Amino acid sequence: MFDGSKCEELRILECGREKCVPEKQICNKKKPYHLVHYVTAGKGYAEIEGKKYALRKGDLFFIKENTAALYYPDKENPWSYIWVGFAGLLSDSILNKCGISPQNPIFKDDPQEELREDFYRISNHYSKVGKLDFACLGYFYVAISTISEIVSAREKQPLVSAKSRHVHEACEYIANNFQFPITVKDIANSVCISPNYLANIFLEELSCSPKQYLTKYRMDKACTYLKASDYSIKDVALGVGYKEQLHFSSEFKKVMGVSPLNYRKQSLTNGN
């Protein structure tokens, strides 16, 4: 059987898959090969070369050879991931193709998550045979090919400014987490920028602050719940991220001009 750990051009030296408990923390010591982790579910954080990165499903983070790192799951939504350790003559060119550098150790999968399936194939085969054989290496080559296709497709797309991309990703984070008691700091951490910078680019791109955007998003969702369900006001408040009903009602009236109860009554009267 071919040994996928002994090929000179590219070789796999370790592979694994883990669903982490909230307290799980990995202190990665310097290794003479590269590591790549694909986040298959949940969220977590990686501290690499003095920078902290907030990561979620669909993100990959690379730890270059001879680099120490610390990474750990989000306590509320702990991550699962698949990892591969690799080296060889082609490994540096692979990192360059991915745009990976000490300043940027993160790569994001496309929404279709084809790359996720590639990593599952590597892990599943390794679990089945118990060896890092030539098939594991072949599946890793397929993953590299998928990354190359993603990069090529992105290069052909119209350039989007970093500011616009950060705002878009922040809005996605809000859409996925508005029901939790998130803060502007949480939103900024999700896109790896400071709260002050986030506030500045929101004003430039959307003419509002992140807090105003989050509040308006929550109130729009609350309106939907009030019109389309018989949830109590307390349940609606909890459903859009407010622990206190009074706080929710006060914020709702500021945005909508009426209390949640009166909004529901008006909606029923108007037949909306």
C-alpha positions, 0 to 999 in steps of 0.5 A: 500500500502506498504511504501518503506520509512519505511523498516528497512533493506533498505528504500528510502527517496527521489527520483527525476530527473532533467535536469539542466540549466548551472547555476544550483548549488546544495549545499548539506547540511549534511543529515542523509541518503545517496544520489546516483546520476546517470548521464543520460546525459551531464557532471558536477562536484562534490566536496565531502570531499575536492576533485573535480570529473569530471563526465559524462554520465554513472557515479554515485556519492554517498554522504554519510550520514552526508556529505556536498557536492557541485555539478554543471553542465558543462556550455557547456554540462550541465548534467541531473541526477536521484537521490535516497536518501536511508538508512537502515541496509543494506545501509553500506553494499551496499556502501561497495559492490560498493567500495564506500568510502570517498576516492572513491565516484564514480562508473561507469556504464558498456557501456551497461548502464543497471544500467541507465535503473534501475534508470529510472524505479525507477524515472518513477514509482515514477513520476507515483504514487507520492509515494515512495512505495514498487515497488520503493524499489523493483526497487532499489533492482534491481539496487543494484543487477545490481551493484553487477553483474557489480562488480563481472564481473570486479573482474573476468577480468584481472587486469588493472593498474591504469595508463593504466586505466587513459590513456584509459579513457583520450584517450576516452575523447579525442575521444569524445571531440577533436572537442572542444577547449579542453586543457591538463588540461581538459583531466586531469580533466576528469580522476581526476588527475593532468596534470603533472601526466597525462603527465608522464603516457602518456609518459610511456604508449604511448611514447608521451605527451597528447598534442602530442596525441591530436594533432595527433588525430585531424590531423588524423580526419582532413585527413579523412575530407579533403579526404572524403568531400568538406569542406573548410579548415576553416570548417575542422579546426573548425571541429577538434577543431581549431578556427583559420585556420592559426593555424590549417594549421601550426599544420597540416603541422608540423604533415603531412609534407604538407599543408591541401590544398596540402594534399587534392590535393595529395589525389585527384591525388592519388585517395585515 
